């Protein structure tokens, strides 16, 4: 074995081979990079159509709030339970592009079903299909990215992914808001359906032969001698589940979402009570500010993650979340609250890159990168689901300021967990 091609597996004492440096591997074409950029952009557009617009549209169709809540809950439960199976499906696939394409087509059909047949059984089936398709799309994008650029360049590629996703979210919110206002709430779902066409065209621009399938699954490369070093134990699911860094990181992400998910909804309620007339504008600004920061800074986050390591940036995200919670507790001016959302932009920029990046570090060599993403995705869903319930309960009994302080305390607990137990997972050439 050549010593210069070996590195340590995150959190483990054994030495495992790492792939050749980027300079030794053929670089993906500009066309593939651009295709992935625009696929993520248009996919964010498509997914935006299934946000709050569903509740608005179904209300105009004379649905009761109970029926709307049931459909939204079904989608949320399926989305949570499907995280790990979705990752496993992507790991088992020989073409991540095919999986992604089928998922996008499924979402387009679900949007068309919402628009044309807004009856309970059809909408319920569409919500389930949309949730199932979404469970494979996140892992598929990360897998395509990793398969294209490899583990040494994945940080910058993930930062680029986050930028285009943020730009897509912002443009889609404006487009669909305008469509709903000028035409009808039903038109949002027709727009969503037609946006699947450029999404699939962008996906087709990614050259399949440039995606290293084994690398996309977090396995050792099929192109060299590395596969000889991968034994059955290292590639077993049980071995992956025993990786302490993965479990610690999943626990940290759960705490992060437990603290983060309820902050904006809770703050929106506070803004509404303090300045009802300007509440819609202020809340929109609170959403746009973080998206702008993500679009501007996420590629830099990917580069700094390789230069500085993962832990410093991860600690920065948790610290920014804790500060944001404390400021929400003490700031009274609703306009200053918009400025506080800068901290949300910092956490969003860091986490959008760090989650798949650290999972790629930890799962390297296992062949189960996407299953590992599903594990962390499940932790994300659990934390987000519990957050709004917990914060709402505390706010009703003790007031919003106490709720914000409690959320900040949870963020501080997550910060402590990462600082005390999470190892550095960055891979470097020896």
C-alpha positions in Angstrom: 0.0 0.0 0.0 1.1 3.6 -0.7 1.3 5.6 2.5 0.4 8.8 0.8 -3.1 7.5 -0.1 -4.1 6.7 3.4 -6.1 8.6 6.0 -7.9 8.0 9.2 -11.5 7.1 9.3 -13.4 9.6 11.4 -13.5 8.7 15.0 -11.8 5.4 14.4 -8.3 4.1 15.2 -8.0 2.0 12.1 -6.4 3.4 8.9 -8.5 3.2 5.7 -7.4 4.2 2.2 -8.7 7.5 0.7 -9.1 8.1 -3.0 -6.5 9.9 -5.1 -6.3 13.6 -4.7 -8.4 15.7 -7.0 -5.4 16.5 -9.2 -5.1 12.8 -10.1 -8.8 12.2 -10.9 -10.4 13.4 -14.1 -12.5 16.5 -13.2 -16.2 16.6 -14.1 -17.1 18.7 -17.0 -18.4 22.2 -16.8 -21.7 20.9 -18.4 -22.2 18.4 -15.5 -21.5 21.1 -12.9 -23.9 23.5 -14.6 -26.5 20.8 -15.0 -26.4 20.0 -11.2 -26.6 23.7 -10.4 -29.7 24.2 -12.4 -31.3 20.9 -11.3 -31.0 22.1 -7.7 -32.3 25.5 -8.6 -35.4 24.3 -10.4 -36.0 21.5 -7.9 -36.1 24.1 -5.1 -38.7 25.9 -7.3 -40.8 22.7 -7.6 -40.6 21.9 -3.9 -41.6 25.4 -2.9 -45.0 24.8 -4.4 -45.8 22.3 -1.7 -45.2 24.7 1.2 -47.9 27.0 2.7 -49.6 27.2 -0.6 -51.3 23.8 0.0 -53.2 25.1 3.0 -54.3 28.2 1.1 -55.4 26.3 -1.9 -57.3 23.6 0.0 -59.1 26.3 2.1 -60.4 27.9 -1.1 -61.7 24.4 -2.1 -63.9 24.4 1.1 -61.7 21.9 3.0 -62.0 22.0 6.7 -59.0 22.7 8.9 -59.1 19.1 10.2 -58.9 17.7 6.7 -56.1 20.0 5.8 -54.2 19.2 9.0 -54.7 15.4 8.3 -53.2 15.7 4.8 -50.2 17.8 6.0 -49.6 15.4 9.0 -49.7 12.3 6.7 -47.1 13.9 4.5 -44.9 14.8 7.5 -45.1 11.3 9.0 -44.3 9.6 5.7 -41.4 12.1 5.2 -40.0 11.3 8.6 -40.4 7.5 8.4 -39.1 7.4 4.8 -35.7 9.0 5.5 -33.7 5.9 6.1 -35.4 3.7 3.5 -35.0 6.6 1.0 -31.3 6.7 1.7 -31.1 2.9 1.3 -32.8 3.0 -2.0 -30.3 5.5 -3.4 -27.4 3.4 -2.0 -28.9 0.3 -3.8 -29.4 2.2 -7.1 -26.9 2.0 -10.0 -28.1 5.3 -11.4 -28.7 8.2 -9.0 -29.9 10.3 -12.0 -32.6 7.8 -12.7 -33.8 7.8 -9.1 -33.8 11.6 -9.0 -35.6 11.8 -12.4 -38.4 9.4 -11.3 -38.8 11.3 -8.0 -39.1 14.6 -9.8 -41.7 13.1 -12.3 -43.6 11.8 -9.3 -43.7 15.2 -7.6 -44.9 16.8 -10.9 -47.8 14.3 -11.1 -48.6 15.0 -7.4 -48.8 18.7 -8.2 -51.1 18.1 -11.2 -53.4 15.9 -9.0 -53.7 18.7 -6.5 -54.7 21.1 -9.3 -57.1 18.9 -11.1 -58.7 16.7 -8.5 -58.8 18.5 -5.1 -60.8 15.7 -3.5 -59.7 14.0 -0.3 -58.5 10.5 -1.5 -56.6 12.0 -4.5 -54.9 14.7 -2.4 -54.0 12.2 0.3 -52.4 9.9 -2.3 -50.6 12.9 -3.8 -49.3 14.0 -0.4 -47.9 10.5 0.2 -46.3 10.2 -3.2 -44.7 13.7 -2.8 -43.3 12.8 0.6 -41.9 9.4 -0.6 -40.3 11.1 -3.6 -38.8 13.8 -1.4 -37.2 11.2 0.8 -34.9 10.1 -2.1 -34.2 13.5 -3.6 -32.0 14.8 -0.9 -29.8 11.7 -0.8 -29.7 11.5 -4.6 -28.4 15.1 -4.9 -25.7 14.5 -2.3 -24.8 11.2 -4.0 -24.5 12.8 -7.4 -22.4 15.6 -6.0 -20.1 13.2 -4.2 -19.9 10.9 -7.2 -18.9 13.8 -9.4 -16.2 15.5 -7.4 -15.1 13.0 -4.7 -14.5 13.5 -1.0 -11.8 16.1 -1.2 -13.8 18.6 -3.3 -17.3 17.8 -1.9 -17.3 20.7 0.6 -17.1 23.4 -2.1 -19.6 21.5 -4.3 -22.1 21.3 -1.4 -21.7 25.0 -0.8 -22.5 25.6 -4.4 -25.6 23.3 -4.0 -26.8 25.4 -1.1 -26.4 28.6 -3.1 -28.6 27.4 -6.0 -31.2 25.9 -3.6 -31.4 29.2 -1.8 -31.8 31.2 -5.1 -34.4 28.7 -6.2 -36.4 29.0 -3.0 -36.4 32.8 -3.2 -37.4 33.0 -6.9 -40.0 30.4 -6.6 -41.7 32.1 -3.6 -41.9 35.3 -5.6 -43.2 33.5 -8.8 -45.8 31.4 -7.0 -46.9 34.2 -4.8 -47.5 36.3 -7.9 -49.3 33.5 -9.6 -51.6 32.9 -6.7 -52.3 36.6 -6.4 -52.8 37.4 -10.1 -54.4 34.2 -11.2 -55.6 31.8 -8.5 -54.2 29.5 -5.8 -54.8 26.6 -8.1 -52.3 28.1 -10.6 -49.5 27.5 -8.2 -49.7 23.8 -8.7 -49.9 24.1 -12.5 -46.7 26.2 -12.3 -45.1 23.6 -10.1 -46.0 20.9 -12.6 -44.5 22.8 -15.6 -41.4 23.6 -13.6 -40.6 19.8 -13.5 -39.8 20.1 -17.2 -36.7 22.4 -16.9 -35.8 20.4 -13.8 -35.6 17.1 -15.8 -33.8 18.9 -18.6 -31.1 20.2 -16.2 -30.8 16.7 -14.7 -30.2 15.3 -18.2 -27.2 17.6 -18.7 -25.3 15.8 -15.9 -23.1 13.2 -17.6 -23.8 9.9 -16.1 -20.3 8.5 -17.0 -18.7 11.2 -14.9 -20.5 10.0 -11.7 -18.4 7.4 -9.9 -21.2 5.1 -8.6 -19.1 3.5 -5.8 -17.9 6.9 -4.7 -21.5 8.3 -4.8 -22.5 5.6 -2.2 -19.6 6.4 0.0 -17.8 3.2 -1.0 -14.1 2.9 -1.9 -13.5 3.6 -5.5 -14.0 0.8 -8.0 -11.2 2.2 -10.2 -8.2 1.4 -8.1 -6.9 -1.1 -5.6 -8.9 0.5 -2.8 -11.6 -2.0 -3.1 -9.3 -4.8 -1.9 -9.0 -3.0 1.5 -12.7 -2.8 2.1 -13.7 -5.9 4.1 -17.2 -7.1 4.9 -17.2 -5.6 8.4 -16.4 -2.1 7.2 -19.2 -2.2 4.7 -21.9 -3.6 6.9 -24.8 -1.5 8.1 -24.2 -2.5 11.7 -20.6 -1.2 11.5 -22.0 2.1 10.2 -24.5 2.3 13.1 -21.7 1.8 15.6 -19.8 4.8 14.3 -19.8 7.2 17.3 -19.2 10.3 15.3 -22.4 9.6 13.3 -24.5 9.0 16.4 -23.1 12.1 18.1 -23.7 14.2 15.1 -27.2 12.9 14.7 -27.9 13.8 18.3 -26.4 17.3 17.8 -28.6 17.8 14.7 -31.7 16.7 16.7 -30.9 19.3 19.4 -30.3 21.9 16.7 -33.6 21.4 15.1 -35.4 21.1 18.4 -34.1 24.6 19.1 -34.3 26.0 15.6 -37.6 24.9 14.0 -40.0 26.8 16.3 -38.0 30.1 16.4 -39.4 31.7 13.3 -43.0 30.6 13.7 -42.9 31.8 17.4 -41.3 35.0 16.4 -43.9 35.5 13.6 -46.6 35.3 16.3 -44.8 37.9 18.4 -44.4 40.3 15.4 -48.1 39.9 14.6 -49.2 40.9 18.1 -46.8 43.9 18.1 -47.3 45.2 14.6 -50.2 43.6 12.9 -50.3 45.9 9.9 -46.7 45.3 8.9 -46.5 41.7 10.1 -46.7 40.1 6.6 -43.9 42.4 5.2 -41.7 41.8 8.3 -42.2 38.1 8.2 -41.3 38.0 4.5 -38.2 40.0 5.3 -37.3 37.5 8.0 -37.4 34.7 5.4 -35.6 36.6 2.7 -32.7 37.8 4.8 -31.4 34.3 5.7 -31.9 33.0 2.1 -29.8 35.9 0.9 -27.0 35.2 3.3 -27.1 31.5 2.4 -26.8 32.4 -1.3 -23.9 34.7 -0.7 -21.9 32.7 1.8 -22.5 29.0 1.4 -19.7 28.4 -1.3 -17.3 30.1 1.1 -18.5 27.8 3.9 -17.6 24.8 1.8 -14.1 26.1 1.1 -13.5 27.0 4.8 -14.7 23.6 5.9 -11.8 22.0 4.0 -9.3 24.7 5.2 -10.4 25.0 8.8 -12.1 21.7 9.5 -15.7 20.9 10.2 -15.8 21.4 14.0 -15.1 25.2 14.1 -18.0 25.9 11.6 -20.3 23.5 13.4 -19.7 25.2 16.7 -20.2 28.6 15.0 -23.7 27.5 13.8 -24.8 26.3 17.3 -23.4 29.5 18.9 -25.3 31.7 16.4 -28.5 29.8 17.1 -28.2 30.3 20.8 -27.5 34.0 20.4 -30.5 34.3 18.0 -32.8 32.7 20.7 -31.5 35.1 23.4 -32.0 38.1 21.2 -35.5 37.1 20.3 -36.2 36.9 24.0 -35.1 40.5 24.8 -35.6 42.5 21.6 -38.9 44.3 21.5 -38.7 46.4 18.3 -40.2 44.2 15.5 -37.9 45.9 12.9 -34.8 44.9 14.8 -36.0 41.3 14.9 -35.4 41.3 11.1 -31.8 42.1 11.8 -31.6 39.2 14.3 -32.4 36.9 11.4 -28.8 37.4 10.2 -27.9 34.8 12.7 -30.4 32.4 11.1 -28.6 33.0 7.8 -25.3 32.0 9.4 -26.8 28.8 10.8 -28.6 27.9 7.6 -25.4 28.5 5.5 -23.3 26.3 7.7 -25.8 23.5 8.3 -26.8 23.2 4.7 -23.2 22.3 3.9 -22.1 20.6 7.1 -24.8 18.0 7.3 -24.1 16.1 4.1 -20.4 16.9 4.3 -19.9 15.4 7.8 -22.0 12.4 6.9 -19.8 11.9 3.8 -16.7 12.0 6.1 -18.1 9.5 8.6 -19.7 7.1 6.1 -16.7 7.0 3.8 -15.7 3.5 2.9 -19.0 2.0 4.1 -20.9 2.1 0.9 -23.9 3.4 2.9 -23.5 7.2 2.6 -27.1 7.8 1.7 -28.4 5.5 4.5 -26.3 7.5 6.9 -27.9 10.7 5.5 -31.3 9.1 6.2 -30.3 8.5 9.8 -29.4 12.2 10.3 -32.5 13.2 8.3 -34.6 11.2 10.7 -33.0 13.0 13.7 -33.7 16.3 11.9 -37.4 15.4 11.4 -37.8 14.3 15.0 -36.2 17.5 16.4 -38.3 19.8 14.1 -41.5 17.9 14.9 -41.0 18.2 18.7 -39.8 21.8 18.5 -43.0 23.6 17.6 -45.0 21.5 20.2 -42.5 22.2 23.0 -42.1 25.9 22.2 -45.9 26.4 21.8 -46.6 24.8 25.2 -43.9 26.8 27.0 -45.1 30.0 25.3 -48.7 29.5 26.3 -47.8 28.9 29.9 -44.8 31.1 30.6 -44.7 33.6 27.7 -42.7 33.9 24.5 -39.6 35.3 26.1 -39.2 32.2 28.3 -39.8 30.0 25.3 -37.0 31.7 23.4 -34.7 31.4 26.3 -35.5 27.7 26.5 -34.8 27.2 22.8 -31.5 29.1 23.3 -30.7 26.7 26.2 -31.3 23.7 23.9 -29.0 25.2 21.3 -26.3 25.7 24.0 -26.7 22.0 25.0 -26.1 21.0 21.4 -23.1 23.3 21.3 -21.7 21.6 24.4 -22.3 18.1 22.9 -20.4 19.0 19.7 -17.6 20.7 21.6 -17.1 17.9 24.1 -17.7 14.8 22.0 -17.7 15.4 18.3 -14.3 14.7 16.6 -13.0 16.5 13.6 -14.0 14.5 10.5 -12.1 16.4 7.8 -10.1 14.2 5.4 -6.7 15.4 4.4 -3.8 13.9 2.4 -1.0 12.5 4.6 
